[in-house]
Amino acid sequence: MKTIGLLGGMSWESTALYYKLVNEEVRARLGGLHSAKILLYSVDFQQIALWQQQGEWQKAGHFCAQKALMLREAGADGIVLCTNTMHTIAPMIEAAIDVPLLHIVGPTATAIKRRGLRRIGFLGTRFTMEQPFYTDRLRQQYGLEVLLPGIEDREIVHQIIFNELCRGEIIEASRRTFRRIMHDLTERGAEGIILGCTEIAMLVKPDDASVPLFDTTALHAKSVCDWALAGEGA
């Protein structure tokens, strides 16, 4: 079993889900008292969030690359960035380490393609929805058509993520808001919807939408286990 380096804390709420999901998957596959071999570095998200707001992505990327290198030097065989938004600085992390960065987009796109879907709605932070690092990868590498909410709804989704979900707050009114936004996406032709922020699955469940939902946290965690257990006969 390979050692997984989790770079998290962005927010710690979703990182806790990663830790839980990865260990549950390893136990399900190997049985007994097996659990995952994990090294975890959890950052103080306040500083990261400030850099995000200021557009200081280079500072955030340099910081995260340093922490990824620390995980590598501690014995991690691969690095997992426990967040969608910070994959915008994935190239900086990849340049700093000599082991794989297990990217979040691939498992999500593969699951969508496996369902035979092509037109997909996308929800995430404003950064993830509006910057090209994620949606362009879906379009160019996987041939998917990506639909985003309108600008006002993008801001609503962003605020719910940062002001509620990253603080562990689950509010029913926000769930209703997400239902409306997802309904609007399906009315525009979305055949499925990506929950493109690792915290969204804390709020939104499969029965909240009339189309398949693709939980990036769960899909990423499963793919990490595929990698970690390759050659284990699992």
C-alpha positions as CSV (number, residue, x, y, z in Angstrom):
1,M,0.0,0.0,0.0
2,K,1.4,3.4,-1.0
3,T,1.5,6.3,1.5
4,I,-0.9,9.1,0.7
5,G,0.0,12.7,1.4
6,L,-3.1,14.7,2.1
7,L,-2.6,18.5,1.7
8,G,-5.7,19.9,3.4
9,G,-7.4,22.4,5.6
10,M,-8.9,24.2,2.7
11,S,-11.3,23.9,4.5
12,W,-10.7,21.3,7.2
13,E,-14.4,20.3,7.0
14,S,-13.9,18.7,3.6
15,T,-10.5,17.4,4.5
16,A,-12.1,15.5,7.4
17,L,-14.4,13.9,4.7
18,Y,-11.3,12.9,2.7
19,Y,-9.7,11.2,5.7
20,K,-12.9,9.3,6.4
21,L,-13.7,8.3,2.9
22,V,-10.2,7.1,2.1
23,N,-10.0,5.0,5.2
24,E,-13.5,3.6,4.7
25,E,-12.6,2.6,1.1
26,V,-9.4,0.9,2.2
27,R,-11.2,-1.1,4.9
28,A,-14.0,-2.1,2.5
29,R,-11.4,-3.4,0.0
30,L,-8.9,-5.1,2.4
31,G,-11.1,-6.0,5.3
32,G,-10.1,-6.7,8.9
33,L,-8.5,-3.8,10.7
34,H,-6.9,-2.3,7.6
35,S,-6.7,1.5,7.2
36,A,-5.0,3.8,4.8
37,K,-1.4,4.9,5.2
38,I,-1.8,8.7,5.4
39,L,0.4,11.7,6.1
40,L,-1.7,14.9,6.6
41,Y,-0.7,18.5,6.5
42,S,-3.6,20.8,7.3
43,V,-3.0,24.5,6.7
44,D,-4.5,27.5,8.4
45,F,-7.2,28.3,5.8
46,Q,-7.5,32.0,6.9
47,Q,-4.3,32.9,5.2
48,I,-5.1,30.9,2.0
49,A,-8.5,32.5,1.8
50,L,-7.0,35.9,2.1
51,W,-4.6,35.2,-0.7
52,Q,-7.5,33.9,-2.8
53,Q,-9.5,37.1,-2.2
54,Q,-6.5,39.3,-3.1
55,G,-5.7,37.3,-6.2
56,E,-2.3,36.3,-4.8
57,W,-2.3,32.9,-6.4
58,Q,1.5,32.8,-6.7
59,K,1.9,33.3,-3.0
60,A,-0.7,30.6,-2.3
61,G,0.9,28.3,-4.8
62,H,4.4,28.7,-3.4
63,F,3.1,28.1,0.1
64,C,1.2,24.9,-0.9
65,A,4.2,23.6,-2.9
66,Q,6.4,23.9,0.2
67,K,3.9,21.9,2.2
68,A,3.6,19.3,-0.5
69,L,7.3,19.0,-0.5
70,M,7.3,18.5,3.3
71,L,4.8,15.6,2.8
72,R,7.1,14.1,0.2
73,E,10.1,14.4,2.4
74,A,8.1,12.7,5.2
75,G,7.5,9.7,3.0
76,A,4.4,10.4,0.9
77,D,4.4,8.4,-2.4
78,G,1.8,10.8,-3.9
79,I,0.1,14.1,-3.0
80,V,-3.6,14.7,-2.8
81,L,-4.9,18.3,-2.7
82,C,-8.1,18.2,-0.7
83,T,-9.8,21.0,-2.5
84,N,-11.1,21.9,-5.9
85,T,-10.3,25.6,-6.0
86,M,-6.6,25.2,-5.1
87,H,-6.0,23.0,-8.1
88,T,-5.5,26.3,-9.9
89,I,-2.0,26.2,-8.5
90,A,-1.5,22.4,-9.2
91,P,1.3,23.1,-11.7
92,M,3.4,24.8,-9.0
93,I,2.9,21.8,-6.7
94,E,3.8,19.3,-9.5
95,A,7.0,21.3,-10.3
96,A,8.1,21.0,-6.6
97,I,7.7,17.3,-6.1
98,D,9.0,14.1,-7.7
99,V,5.9,12.0,-7.0
100,P,2.4,12.3,-8.6
101,L,-0.1,14.9,-7.7
102,L,-3.4,13.0,-8.0
103,H,-5.5,15.5,-9.8
104,I,-9.2,15.9,-8.9
105,V,-10.6,16.6,-12.4
106,G,-9.7,13.2,-14.0
107,P,-11.9,11.0,-11.7
108,T,-14.8,13.4,-12.0
109,A,-14.7,13.5,-15.8
110,T,-14.2,9.8,-16.1
111,A,-17.3,9.2,-14.0
112,I,-19.3,11.6,-16.2
113,K,-18.1,9.9,-19.4
114,R,-18.9,6.5,-18.0
115,R,-22.5,7.6,-17.6
116,G,-22.5,8.7,-21.3
117,L,-23.2,12.3,-20.5
118,R,-21.8,15.3,-22.4
119,R,-23.4,18.5,-21.2
120,I,-22.7,19.1,-17.5
121,G,-23.6,21.8,-15.0
122,F,-20.9,23.0,-12.7
123,L,-21.0,24.5,-9.2
124,G,-18.1,25.6,-7.1
125,T,-16.4,28.7,-5.6
126,R,-16.5,31.7,-7.8
127,F,-12.8,31.2,-8.4
128,T,-13.3,27.6,-9.7
129,M,-16.3,28.5,-11.8
130,E,-14.8,31.6,-13.4
131,Q,-11.1,30.7,-13.8
132,P,-10.2,28.4,-16.7
133,F,-8.0,25.8,-14.9
134,Y,-10.9,23.5,-14.2
135,T,-13.6,24.0,-16.8
136,D,-11.1,24.2,-19.7
137,R,-9.7,20.9,-18.6
138,L,-13.1,19.4,-18.7
139,R,-13.8,20.8,-22.2
140,Q,-10.4,20.3,-23.8
141,Q,-9.2,17.0,-22.3
142,Y,-12.6,15.3,-21.9
143,G,-14.9,16.9,-24.5
144,L,-17.5,18.0,-22.1
145,E,-19.8,21.0,-22.5
146,V,-19.8,22.9,-19.2
147,L,-22.8,25.1,-18.1
148,L,-22.4,27.6,-15.3
149,P,-25.0,29.5,-13.2
150,G,-25.6,33.1,-14.0
151,I,-23.3,35.7,-12.4
152,E,-25.7,36.4,-9.5
153,D,-26.1,32.8,-8.7
154,R,-22.4,32.2,-8.9
155,E,-21.9,34.8,-6.2
156,I,-24.7,33.2,-4.1
157,V,-23.0,29.7,-4.4
158,H,-19.6,31.3,-3.5
159,Q,-21.0,33.0,-0.4
160,I,-22.7,29.9,0.9
161,I,-19.5,27.9,0.5
162,F,-17.3,30.4,2.4
163,N,-19.7,31.8,4.9
164,E,-21.5,28.6,5.8
165,L,-20.1,25.3,4.6
166,C,-16.4,26.1,5.3
167,R,-17.6,26.9,8.9
168,G,-19.5,23.6,9.1
169,E,-22.9,25.3,9.0
170,I,-25.7,23.4,7.1
171,I,-28.7,25.7,6.5
172,E,-31.9,24.4,5.0
173,A,-32.6,27.7,3.2
174,S,-29.3,27.3,1.4
175,R,-30.2,23.8,0.4
176,R,-33.3,25.1,-1.2
177,T,-31.2,27.7,-3.0
178,F,-28.9,25.1,-4.4
179,R,-32.0,23.1,-5.5
180,R,-33.2,26.1,-7.4
181,I,-29.9,26.7,-9.1
182,M,-29.5,23.1,-10.0
183,H,-33.0,23.1,-11.4
184,D,-32.1,26.1,-13.5
185,L,-29.1,24.3,-14.9
186,T,-31.1,21.2,-15.8
187,E,-33.7,23.5,-17.5
188,R,-30.8,24.8,-19.7
189,G,-29.9,21.3,-20.7
190,A,-27.5,20.0,-18.0
191,E,-27.5,16.2,-18.0
192,G,-25.7,16.0,-14.7
193,I,-24.1,18.4,-12.2
194,I,-20.6,18.5,-10.8
195,L,-20.4,19.5,-7.1
196,G,-17.1,21.2,-7.9
197,C,-16.3,22.3,-4.3
198,T,-15.3,19.7,-1.8
199,E,-17.7,21.1,0.8
200,I,-20.9,21.2,-1.3
201,A,-21.7,17.5,-0.6
202,M,-22.1,18.4,3.0
203,L,-25.2,20.3,1.9
204,V,-26.5,18.7,-1.3
205,K,-27.6,15.1,-1.7
206,P,-28.5,13.0,-4.7
207,D,-32.2,13.5,-4.3
208,D,-31.8,17.3,-4.3
209,A,-31.6,17.2,-8.1
210,S,-33.4,15.5,-11.0
211,V,-30.1,14.6,-12.7
212,P,-27.0,12.7,-11.5
213,L,-24.7,14.6,-9.1
214,F,-21.0,14.1,-9.3
215,D,-19.4,14.5,-5.8
216,T,-15.8,15.4,-6.5
217,T,-14.7,14.6,-3.0
218,A,-16.0,11.0,-3.1
219,L,-14.8,10.4,-6.6
220,H,-11.3,11.8,-5.8
221,A,-11.1,9.8,-2.6
222,K,-12.0,6.6,-4.5
223,S,-9.4,7.2,-7.2
224,V,-6.8,7.9,-4.6
225,C,-7.5,4.4,-3.1
226,D,-7.3,2.9,-6.6
227,W,-3.8,4.3,-6.9
228,A,-2.7,3.5,-3.3
229,L,-3.8,-0.1,-3.5
230,A,-2.7,-0.8,-7.1
231,G,-1.0,-4.2,-7.0
232,E,-2.5,-5.2,-3.7
233,G,-5.1,-7.5,-5.3
234,A,-7.9,-5.2,-4.0
